[in-house]
Amino acid sequence: MNTKSTLFFFCGKMAAGKSTLARQIAKEYNAILVVEDELLVQLYPDEIVDIPSYIKYSPRLRTAISSHVSDLLSRGISVVLDFSANTINQRKWFRGLFEKANAAHRLYFINATDDLCKRQLKERSKNQSESAFASDTVFEEITKYFQPPSEDEQFNIVVYDRS
């Protein structure tokens, strides 16, 4: 196993604190931080306006960066991916990256209550010009797909309990 590099990734409901933790981990481990939301805004400005458009464009981004991330990991460079790992299928993509690079991994699971997430979502939306994803309705719609990681998936899980 390539112990010189680690892939760090995150599971948690919308507004649970994944991006904040991702920035902290990147700084702590001197790792490359790649932020899905920032890349999607740059690549597809004004095109991601709802859940179906996110579902359309997000896999394209993942495909585009997969080889690059695996290459960084295989060269001993740790990577923090601030991308959603909230479903079993999404987590399969992360597994493919660290297995291809023979790198270590850590899945940070942020366990937060719906109420906490909704409060943080409202607070976050005050500071953003785009608040299309900042409603309780959107939170409920996205949360329907949420699947916490299980032991069966055999990830190295670090739990942050915020409930």
C-alpha positions as CSV (number, residue, x, y, z in Angstrom):
1,M,0.0,0.0,0.0
2,N,1.1,3.5,-0.8
3,T,1.4,4.9,2.8
4,K,2.8,8.2,1.6
5,S,-0.6,9.4,0.3
6,T,-4.2,9.3,1.5
7,L,-7.5,10.0,-0.1
8,F,-9.8,11.9,2.3
9,F,-13.5,12.1,1.5
10,F,-16.7,13.0,3.3
11,C,-20.2,11.7,3.9
12,G,-22.9,13.8,5.6
13,K,-26.2,15.4,4.9
14,M,-26.4,18.7,3.1
15,A,-25.0,21.5,5.3
16,A,-23.6,19.1,7.9
17,G,-20.2,20.7,7.7
18,K,-18.4,18.6,5.1
19,S,-16.7,21.5,3.3
20,T,-15.5,23.1,6.5
21,L,-14.0,19.8,7.6
22,A,-12.5,19.2,4.2
23,R,-10.6,22.6,4.4
24,Q,-9.4,21.7,7.9
25,I,-8.2,18.2,6.8
26,A,-6.4,19.6,3.7
27,K,-4.5,22.1,5.9
28,E,-3.7,19.6,8.6
29,Y,-2.3,17.0,6.2
30,N,-0.9,19.5,3.7
31,A,-3.1,17.8,1.0
32,I,-4.4,19.0,-2.3
33,L,-8.1,20.1,-1.9
34,V,-10.5,19.6,-4.8
35,V,-13.9,21.2,-4.3
36,E,-16.8,19.9,-6.4
37,D,-19.0,22.9,-6.0
38,E,-16.3,25.3,-7.1
39,L,-15.4,23.3,-10.2
40,L,-19.0,22.8,-11.2
41,V,-19.7,26.6,-10.9
42,Q,-16.6,27.3,-13.1
43,L,-17.3,24.6,-15.7
44,Y,-21.1,24.9,-15.9
45,P,-22.0,28.5,-14.9
46,D,-25.8,29.0,-14.6
47,E,-26.5,25.4,-15.7
48,I,-26.8,23.7,-12.3
49,V,-30.1,25.1,-11.1
50,D,-31.8,22.0,-9.6
51,I,-31.2,18.4,-8.6
52,P,-31.6,16.9,-12.1
53,S,-29.0,19.3,-13.5
54,Y,-26.6,18.4,-10.7
55,I,-27.2,14.7,-11.5
56,K,-26.4,15.5,-15.1
57,Y,-23.1,17.4,-14.6
58,S,-21.6,15.9,-11.5
59,P,-20.7,12.6,-13.1
60,R,-19.0,14.4,-16.0
61,L,-16.7,16.2,-13.5
62,R,-15.9,13.0,-11.7
63,T,-15.0,11.2,-14.9
64,A,-12.8,14.2,-16.0
65,I,-10.7,14.3,-12.8
66,S,-10.5,10.6,-11.9
67,S,-7.2,9.8,-13.6
68,H,-5.7,13.0,-12.3
69,V,-6.6,12.3,-8.7
70,S,-5.4,8.7,-8.9
71,D,-2.1,9.9,-10.4
72,L,-1.6,12.4,-7.6
73,L,-2.2,9.6,-5.0
74,S,0.1,7.2,-6.8
75,R,2.8,9.8,-6.7
76,G,2.5,10.1,-2.9
77,I,0.4,13.3,-2.8
78,S,-2.6,13.2,-0.5
79,V,-5.9,14.5,-1.8
80,V,-9.0,15.8,-0.1
81,L,-12.1,15.5,-2.2
82,D,-14.9,17.8,-1.1
83,F,-17.3,15.8,-3.2
84,S,-20.5,14.0,-2.1
85,A,-20.0,10.5,-0.8
86,N,-23.5,10.3,0.4
87,T,-24.7,7.1,-1.4
88,I,-23.3,3.7,-1.9
89,N,-22.8,4.4,-5.6
90,Q,-21.0,7.6,-5.0
91,R,-18.6,5.9,-2.6
92,K,-17.8,3.3,-5.2
93,W,-16.1,6.1,-7.2
94,F,-13.9,7.0,-4.3
95,R,-13.0,3.4,-3.8
96,G,-11.9,3.1,-7.4
97,L,-9.6,6.1,-7.0
98,F,-7.7,4.9,-3.9
99,E,-7.6,1.3,-5.1
100,K,-6.2,2.3,-8.5
101,A,-3.5,4.3,-6.8
102,N,-2.9,1.7,-4.0
103,A,-3.3,4.6,-1.5
104,A,-4.7,4.8,1.9
105,H,-8.1,6.4,2.5
106,R,-10.3,7.9,5.2
107,L,-14.0,8.5,4.9
108,Y,-15.2,11.1,7.4
109,F,-18.8,10.6,8.3
110,I,-20.4,13.7,9.8
111,N,-23.4,12.5,11.7
112,A,-25.7,15.6,12.2
113,T,-29.3,16.0,12.9
114,D,-31.7,17.4,10.2
115,D,-32.4,20.4,12.5
116,L,-28.8,21.3,12.7
117,C,-28.2,20.9,9.0
118,K,-31.3,23.1,8.2
119,R,-30.1,25.8,10.6
120,Q,-26.6,25.8,9.0
121,L,-28.1,25.8,5.5
122,K,-30.2,28.9,6.3
123,E,-27.1,30.6,7.8
124,R,-24.9,29.6,4.8
125,S,-27.5,30.9,2.3
126,K,-27.3,34.4,3.9
127,N,-23.7,34.6,2.7
128,Q,-24.3,33.3,-0.9
129,S,-25.8,35.1,-3.8
130,E,-27.1,31.7,-5.2
131,S,-29.6,30.1,-2.8
132,A,-31.4,27.7,-5.1
133,F,-30.3,24.8,-2.9
134,A,-31.0,26.6,0.4
135,S,-34.5,25.6,1.2
136,D,-36.0,23.0,3.5
137,T,-37.8,21.5,0.5
138,V,-34.5,21.0,-1.4
139,F,-32.9,19.6,1.8
140,E,-35.7,17.1,2.2
141,E,-35.5,16.1,-1.5
142,I,-31.7,15.6,-1.3
143,T,-31.8,13.8,2.1
144,K,-34.1,11.1,0.6
145,Y,-31.1,9.8,-1.2
146,F,-28.7,9.9,1.8
147,Q,-27.2,6.5,2.8
148,P,-24.8,6.5,5.8
149,P,-21.8,4.3,5.3
150,S,-22.0,0.8,6.7
151,E,-19.3,-1.6,7.9
152,D,-20.2,-3.9,4.9
153,E,-18.6,-1.3,2.6
154,Q,-15.2,-1.7,4.4
155,F,-14.1,1.8,4.5
156,N,-11.7,3.4,7.1
157,I,-14.4,5.6,8.7
158,V,-13.8,8.5,11.1
159,V,-17.1,9.5,12.7
160,Y,-17.8,13.1,13.7
161,D,-21.0,13.1,15.8
162,R,-22.7,16.5,15.7
163,S,-26.1,15.2,16.8
